[in-house]
Amino acid sequence: MPDTVVALGEQALLEGFRLAGAGVIAAETDDAVRRAWTELPSHAAVVILTPRAAEALGTVLAEPDSPMTVVLPR
């Protein structure tokens, strides 16, 4: 399976990414974000995060085996 781009966070901020071919994982709470992060597809190469999702994940983003992440501007 090819590498994949996934967008994670509040659905209202991410719907446009679906049109560009990214997978969208809606997560409206901090707990939902952390749960979704642990369940990312193994082929997720890039994860686009909303600012709130990035805050919820905190230092887990710095783990060496984490996929590359991009945080949307506020």
C-alpha positions as MATLAB code, in Angstrom:
seq = 'MPDTVVALGEQALLEGFRLAGAGVIAAETDDAVRRAWTELPSHAAVVILTPRAAEALGTVLAEPDSPMTVVLPR';
ca = [
       0.000    0.000    0.000;
       1.380    3.460   -0.835;
       2.231    6.008    1.813;
      -0.798    7.929    2.981;
      -1.652   11.415    4.176;
      -4.070   11.562    7.099;
      -5.677   14.642    8.648;
      -6.585   14.407   12.343;
      -8.585   16.793   14.492;
     -11.819   18.726   14.450;
     -13.883   17.704   11.439;
     -14.976   21.247   10.583;
     -11.338   22.224    9.978;
     -10.385   19.167    7.934;
     -13.154   18.493    5.412;
     -11.258   20.148    2.571;
      -8.406   17.671    2.933;
     -10.743   14.815    2.014;
     -11.252   16.483   -1.382;
      -7.484   16.426   -1.874;
      -7.334   12.691   -1.217;
      -6.263   12.661    2.425;
      -7.896   10.391    4.916;
      -9.767   12.388    7.543;
     -10.080   11.186   11.117;
     -12.476   13.375   13.063;
     -11.613   13.708   16.738;
     -13.416   16.391   18.703;
     -11.934   15.797   22.177;
      -8.414   15.376   23.527;
      -9.135   11.758   24.429;
     -10.487   11.057   20.946;
      -7.345   12.581   19.400;
      -5.036   10.444   21.529;
      -7.057    7.301   20.771;
      -7.073    8.058   17.023;
      -3.293    8.628   17.099;
      -2.713    5.150   18.505;
      -4.961    3.688   15.791;
      -3.408    5.451   12.776;
      -2.954    3.215    9.741;
       0.543    1.735    9.629;
       1.050    3.268    6.167;
       0.351    6.835    7.379;
       3.438    8.755    6.308;
       2.225   12.309    6.993;
      -0.354   13.414    9.543;
      -1.904   16.874    9.276;
      -3.034   18.049   12.711;
      -5.284   20.857   13.841;
      -3.653   23.041   16.513;
      -5.923   21.560   19.188;
      -5.042   18.007   18.150;
      -1.323   18.828   18.270;
      -1.724   20.231   21.795;
      -3.591   17.096   22.886;
      -0.774   14.882   21.614;
       1.997   16.930   23.223;
       5.358   15.187   23.443;
       4.170   12.003   21.719;
       4.813   13.861   18.449;
       8.546   13.807   19.190;
       8.751   10.028   19.448;
      11.196    8.703   16.836;
       8.767    6.190   15.334;
       5.978    8.747   14.864;
       4.959    9.705   11.341;
       5.894   13.136   10.045;
       3.403   15.743   11.229;
       2.290   19.150   10.031;
       0.238   21.468   12.255;
      -2.261   23.811   10.664;
      -1.827   27.482   11.552;
      -4.219   29.048   14.034;
];
